[in-house]
Amino acid sequence: MFRFNTIKDYQAALIAGETSCIEAVDFYLQQIQAQSELNAFLEVFTEEAKTRAVELDDLRKAGKAVGKLHGVVVGIKDVLCYKEHKVTAASKILENYTAVYSATAVQQLLAEGAIIIGRQNCDEFAMGSSNENSAFGPVKNALDNTRVSGGSSGGSAVAVQANLCMVSLGSDTGGSVRQPADFCGVVGLKPSYGRVSRYGLIAYASSFDQIGIFSHSVQDAALVLEVIAGADQFDSTVSTKEVPAYSELLLKQQGSASSQKVAYFKETLSHPGLDPEIKKQTEAQLAALVTKGYTVEAIDFDLLSFLVPSYYVLTTAEAASNLSRFDGIKFGHRTTEKVEDLTDLYKKSRTEGFGAEVQRRILLGTFVLSAGYFDAYFTKAQQVRQKLVQFTNDLFTKYDIVVSPTVPSTAFKLGENNQSATEMFLADIYTVYANLVGIPAISIPIFKHSNGLPFGLQVMSNSFNEPALLQFSKDMMDAK
């Protein structure tokens, strides 16, 4: 009989003959169908997943070597290319596009025996904080269907939350893995910039984007990261640093609490937009860390108010450049209306193909890159980013870990913030920092609000120090 707690537990049951890959796939296919109203999947690879499950079962029964993710059922966000499968970035402009190659991360999943069960809904071109911007309808929170899943990787988060797959791959440009993980009560990991190849990931903002992982446990996230991380000849920005055996390191004690120095930013807990209950429970968690022997110190972070403006100036500028290729000629939807010239064709095709939020960000990005405004906005934002990098380098010479709330509130109602771009953007206030400076960050589900909804603690460490990040996060979850 199929059961799943962790990947390790599931694979032990496979080896013992207590379950099978095909049982697992059948279970998740039934779950996806039964909870289709969540709109987490845009396409389910039913027959393909079943065929691969049988092949993996036969491989194992024949006594042949199996991969680290043998039989693990995975969903992928609809911005990751999977050869000969559709990939639309949840946009009408790519509605009928079929990938001609696979993302490196997808290839690595398959090479280690994973079963990809489908592609998951998201905000269009990964632009959004609620998964209400998809051209194919919003994703609903499985705990309360009237509430958002978070974004942009909402489908990937809900799929894990509602047990529609074991783990999911998403993408995180400014919190798009951690924020929906927080809203859905699951683990959401954004690795260091350059830890995972971006080859085959449809770009939003290239200097920010990073493929991330949703799971039920830190252990599972560590194992998936171990598989998908590493050098790649197709991505010049990916690191060539050796990939540690993250899952094995978690089995070893990385150091006592007394040797761990933890920081938090005063301004994150005094921010007027922070839910009082989130503040109270986060402060209680900090006090509990002190009791356990951690050194916990509050530090000033006077750049907090600059994070969101700098992030949106820089990411929209990069988006305007990246999305220029979707013009109805080289890629994407082409208008069927009568056109007067090539410029008219571009205008009509892009207007019909892109949703309102994507259009808004392209326009903003074009504006901040335009003559007369480039220095006032783009250059200034880059200067803030450099200050943040310098601050971060100094910070991690003194501290091992930085913690904060992940999001200022619990999951809000569908449609609640659609009329206020400011309210929507503020959902990213605590998460964009890690993307601006390229450090790893994770949201771990250790709290519950009096309204019945979960919320998480965000944990950050220095670049490429995922082992410390994962160990600390596991310790927090084990103690909850």
Secondary structure by P-SEA (a helix, b strand, c coil): ccccccaaaaaaaaaaccccaaaaaaaaaaaaaaacccccccccaaaaaaaaaaaaaaaaaacccccccccbbbbbcccccccccccccccccccccccccccaaaaaaaaacccccbbbbcccccccccccccccbbbbccccccccccccaaaaaaaaaaccccbbbbbbcccaaaaaaaaacbbbbbcccccccccccccccccccccccccccaaaaaaaaaacccccccccccccccccaaaaaaaccccccccbbbbbbccccccccccaaaaaaaaaaaaaaaaaccbbbbbbcccccaaaaaaaaaaaaaaaaaacccccccccbbbccccccaaaaaaaaaaacccaaaaaaaaaaaaaaccccccccaaaaaaaaaaaaaaaaaaaacccbbbcccccccccccccccccaaaaaacccccccccccbbbbbbbccccccccbbbbbbbbbcccaaaaaaaaaaaaaaac
